[in-house]
Amino acid sequence: MTAWPAILGGGALLLWPAALNGYPLVFSDTGAFLAQTIEHIPIWDKPMVYGPLLHLFHLRLSLWLPMAAQGLVLSWLLWLVQRVLDHDPLTPVRGSWSRPLLGHAIHAFGDPTSGDRALGRVTAGAHLLLCAGLAAATAAPWFAAFLMPDWLAPALVLALFLLGFAADRLGRGERLALGLLAALACAAHLSHLPLAAALILLVLVVRRAWRPTLACALPLLAALALLLATNLAVHGRFGISPYGAVFALARLVADGPAARTVAARCPAAGWHLCGWAGRLPTDADVFLWAPDGPVSPPRMDGPERFGPIALAPEAGVILRETLWREPLGVLRAAATNALRQLGMARVGDTLGPENLAGTVGRELALGFPPGEAARFAASLQARGLLRQASAPFLPLHPAALLLGAAGALLAWGWAARRGDRRRLGLVLCVLVGITANAATTGALSGPHDRYQARIAWLLPLAALLAWPPRRPQAPPAA
């Protein structure tokens, strides 16, 4: 039974940046996710999903535990992807923790060459070599070791590929686990919802069958139900994103269309933002978070609560008017941001110490043993040294992405010519996932390196795995 030792080893390889740093990589928003369960604070802009998941693993003991879980899950996904792409369908997997699909499910997949109840195989050496290559040349380990929902974006792409294009090579328990993982990934970050929708549409178009489409759609439906239930329980509002209009407004203000709507409708509209007409920030982050910006100061126009929660109803009104007044301007801005986001995939904006002491440091001091806060404070990131320490390891990333993009496109052509549905499905899922991710994050939040770097490493993965395997030559005739 070499599967789980190899998966554990692969997970360890994917977490090496934490060893360099001396602690898991964190972000200021990591503190907000910790506060959801440590201080029981309902964070207005974050679903109540990733925070409880962190708590499930850290148990108020150490953040090394949820980070280890992230590395293990990614390694397991990579193992499954390699296994389902194996070309020896008659070799069963020893130690598989679930039974193969029944014959009618294999028939429904539409590939009679997949064998009778075969799950495929992968060697421990191949898996460790793949994980080592990704760890050395891509951003994968920097997000596996990063305690944010970002790692769930590529996990979602791989999980839906497996459910949509390779279900016949998965056991029952594996399919259930992938469905649960995909549902949590969808719900953990709102940008993952349109990402999942794009992948489901891809499965529907390529497979043209209800069974694989339903297998991919069920996690999205479960995620929507989870968001509705948690938002009702936590915020008292039945909605997928109770205050999401504020984020969309910030983006359209920065891009210009919403700022022009405010200028055109004020002061007659009586909006809070009328006081900012003609001088609204051109940066969405400044609009949302600056202490002297339009969102953060106390409001003087009625609501007892102020800030983004109070601004949400007004934001919805301004968004509707902006879409009515400038639909082409909104589309043009979204397309421009999406294209910019496609070309931004550096790791650097996840490595700094900005605002960590008052967010992550505070939560560690409140809810963890004293030694945990001390370990965080001693890390390179907390001391502002991680960017310099990581610099020698990052130059390979752009080259790996370029080679990966070229290799994935070539593999696409090969798989399409040969009719290899699984390899074609992997390449298409990666390309659609990367494009949908750029469109969603660029259009709604604005281009940031972190948003694309978290998922772009799937390009080298697809290039490596979607190529045809080398077949052993037949022995010469006697």
Summary of the structure (lengths in Angstrom):
residues: 478
radius of gyration: 23.6
end to end distance: 37.7
largest distance: 94.2
contacts: 1671
relative contact order: 0.13
helix: 68%
strand: 0%
